[in-house]
Structure formats: C-alpha cells, structure tokens
Amino acid sequence: MDIQLAPDVEKKLYGAIQRFVAEEYGESLGELGSATFLRFCLKEIGPAIYNRAVSDAQACIQERVSDLENICFAEETGYWDKGTKRTVARKPLRG
C-alpha cells in the first residue's frame, strides 16, 4: 500500500527533514535528498504506523460499541410506572 500525501504536506516535510538533518548531524540536505528520504519512510515505515493507527481505531470503536448498552439505554414500558393518572389530550368538541 502506498501512502500518498498532498503536495503541500510533502513540501513541509521536506523542510522538516532538512532541518532535522542539519541540527542533528550538521549536514546539509537538499530537496531531492529530503524527498528521497521521505519516500523511503513512507514506503518502509509508513505501513507499520498506518496499521497501528487502524488497530488503535478498531480497539477504540469496539470499546465504544461494547459500552453502548450503558450509554444508550431507555427504560421500557415506563409510561405507567410513575403512578400518576395519565390522560390523552383530545380535540375540544365544537358545538
């Protein structure tokens, strides 16, 4: 699976990669080098991160679904339980 990024996001990441290499290693990296490194990361590391994110999302959704009974519960047949007399509103007769 290829992870595709928007062009503007890629440009921002090129800058981030260039800055990281400069600050951590004292080396200068051009746009071509940073683009190559980004493609490598997306191809080699990206799927592992993506799969973990999907797994985390599934776990979160399963937890929420299993708790639906506690979150979304309505008492059944509660109309008569209050002990008060209930009447049905009727349209007044004309006459």
HUNOR-V521976 format. One record per pair of residues at least 4 apart in sequence whose ideal C-beta (glycine too) atoms are under 8 Angstrom apart, sorted by the first residue. I is the first residue (numbers start at 0). GAP is how many residues later the second one is. D is the distance in Angstrom with one decimal. If there is no record, write none. Layout:
# HUNOR-V521976
i=I gap=GAP d=D
i=I gap=GAP d=D
This chain:
# HUNOR-V521976
i=0 gap=46 d=6.0
i=0 gap=49 d=7.3
i=1 gap=40 d=7.5
i=1 gap=41 d=7.3
i=2 gap=39 d=4.7
i=2 gap=40 d=8.0
i=2 gap=43 d=4.3
i=2 gap=44 d=7.4
i=2 gap=47 d=6.5
i=4 gap=4 d=4.5
i=4 gap=5 d=5.0
i=4 gap=8 d=7.3
i=4 gap=37 d=7.3
i=5 gap=4 d=7.1
i=6 gap=4 d=6.5
i=7 gap=4 d=6.7
i=8 gap=4 d=6.4
i=9 gap=4 d=6.5
i=9 gap=25 d=7.4
i=9 gap=28 d=6.6
i=10 gap=4 d=7.0
i=11 gap=4 d=6.5
i=12 gap=4 d=6.1
i=12 gap=21 d=7.6
i=12 gap=25 d=5.5
i=13 gap=4 d=6.3
i=13 gap=17 d=5.5
i=13 gap=20 d=4.2
i=13 gap=21 d=6.0
i=13 gap=24 d=6.7
i=14 gap=4 d=6.3
i=14 gap=19 d=7.8
i=15 gap=4 d=6.3
i=16 gap=4 d=6.4
i=16 gap=12 d=6.7
i=16 gap=17 d=4.1
i=16 gap=20 d=5.7
i=16 gap=21 d=6.2
i=17 gap=4 d=6.3
i=17 gap=10 d=7.8
i=17 gap=11 d=5.0
i=17 gap=12 d=7.7
i=17 gap=13 d=7.7
i=17 gap=16 d=5.1
i=18 gap=4 d=6.0
i=19 gap=4 d=5.7
i=20 gap=4 d=5.4
i=20 gap=6 d=5.3
i=20 gap=7 d=7.7
i=20 gap=8 d=4.4
i=20 gap=13 d=7.7
i=21 gap=4 d=6.9
i=21 gap=5 d=6.6
i=21 gap=6 d=6.4
i=21 gap=7 d=7.2
i=28 gap=4 d=4.3
i=28 gap=5 d=5.4
i=28 gap=8 d=7.6
i=29 gap=4 d=7.0
i=30 gap=4 d=6.0
i=31 gap=4 d=6.4
i=32 gap=4 d=6.3
i=33 gap=4 d=6.2
i=34 gap=4 d=6.4
i=35 gap=4 d=6.5
i=36 gap=4 d=6.4
i=37 gap=4 d=6.3
i=38 gap=4 d=6.1
i=39 gap=4 d=5.6
i=40 gap=4 d=4.9
i=40 gap=5 d=6.5
i=41 gap=4 d=4.3
i=44 gap=4 d=6.3
i=45 gap=4 d=5.9
i=46 gap=4 d=6.0
i=47 gap=4 d=6.5
i=48 gap=4 d=6.4
i=49 gap=4 d=6.4
i=50 gap=4 d=6.3
i=51 gap=4 d=6.3
i=52 gap=4 d=6.3
i=53 gap=4 d=6.3
i=54 gap=4 d=6.5
i=55 gap=4 d=6.4
i=56 gap=4 d=6.3
i=57 gap=4 d=6.1
i=58 gap=4 d=6.3
i=59 gap=4 d=6.6
i=60 gap=4 d=6.2
i=61 gap=4 d=6.2
i=62 gap=4 d=6.5
i=63 gap=4 d=7.1
i=66 gap=4 d=5.7
i=67 gap=4 d=5.3
i=68 gap=4 d=6.1
i=74 gap=6 d=7.8
i=76 gap=4 d=7.4
i=77 gap=4 d=7.6
i=78 gap=7 d=6.9
i=79 gap=6 d=7.7
